[in-house]
């Protein structure tokens, strides 16, 4: 597989934080065709907004034998459970139930900041005073991933939640992927190691993936539910401003928050953004149309593709020799070009919420206090999350809806690139690749 190394449900293949996404979401599958016999299946039961979750759960446990594994009250009203085919049929007739959505597996997205941080900022922005502007409690960032190592001296982990079935602490990262994402976003400017895009930003470890990088749609919804609840609880200091989702599953956007194709994840995403949380998603690493990958396909999120920057400078002059690029892949990778395995947009609608960011040979934090290098759209997405966190911390995004944040980000990035065409890369809209929209290159231009 070379540079695009993948992590599957039972196999850890990456030694240097190179992860890719698998997972299949049966969006749009018809539950009406469910047979009346067969083993129990995993479902997310989405209830009407006026439903009493506790009462419905108790009723369904008693009446149809639902084996409930999670309850949701913020990102959506509902619960996750194992249900027999007979139970599915019965629940479809319950007027309190909007729809049932298959709960399938998801995996960590993406394989891999100093060069990335340098590229997306002006030299003046690299001055200590400018980099430190994000160090406020008003820019809480949730990382929905494998966890964040809270003991790493570079990272400020304020808390979080474990939405997996393991018993590990929330500030633990058994895989390393979430810690890498976190370092790109917010590694401290402390004179050692690396610096993140929004240094010292408070991070919240939302564990939705296990040590093998695998998770489930119900787990991701649990993470979104927790983050959404911070916006309505009694503690104003924990309000999540932006959430990073460097993970994917197969599916599509029905344009109706999941109500048409029975997509519970989309319903949760819409509730989270309605609550004021800006969501950033990696597009995935299959050299394919991002419209097939969730949550990046949803119009409500910022979708981030990956490009190669090897020196933190524009111009495409850096050599791949001596970098993390394997020798057999060097002919496919070049400085200032779209990363060959990054997904991309193909429609104007998807292009409207898609941007690009550095995602090749990215250096970031690793569990245990160390550092590592990796490549992929997961790490490109983290750059965008850091820029949005800076926007909230600096006040430019205060009071803006997530839709307005996305529109401003895409608009500002577009203007910056059009005013400086040399800033971009081969594959951006100024230097397009036929049939592939990677978006304009991210810039910290707020």
Secondary structure, 3 states (H helix, E strand, C coil): CCCCCCCECCECCCCCCCCCCCCECCCCCCHHHCCCCCCCEEEEEEECCCCCHHHHHHHHHHHHCCEEEEEECCCCCEEEEEECHHHHHHHHCCCCEEEEEECCEEEECCCCCHHHHHHCCCHHHHCHHHHHHHCCCCCEEEEEECCCCCCCCCCCEEEEEECCCCCCCCCCCCCCHHHHHHHHHHCCCCCCCCCCCCCCCCEEEEECECCCCEEEHHHHHHHHHHHHHCCCCCCHHHCEEEEEECEEEECCCCCCCCCCCCCHHHHHHHHHHHCCCEEEEECCCCCCEHHHEECCCCCCCEEEEEEECCCCCCCCCCCCCCCCCCHHHHHHCCCCEECCCCCEECCHHHHCCEEEEECCCEEEEECCCEEEEECCHHHHHHHHHHHHHHHHHHCCCCCCCHHHHHHHHHHHHHHHHHHCHHHCCEECHHHEECCEECCCECCCCC
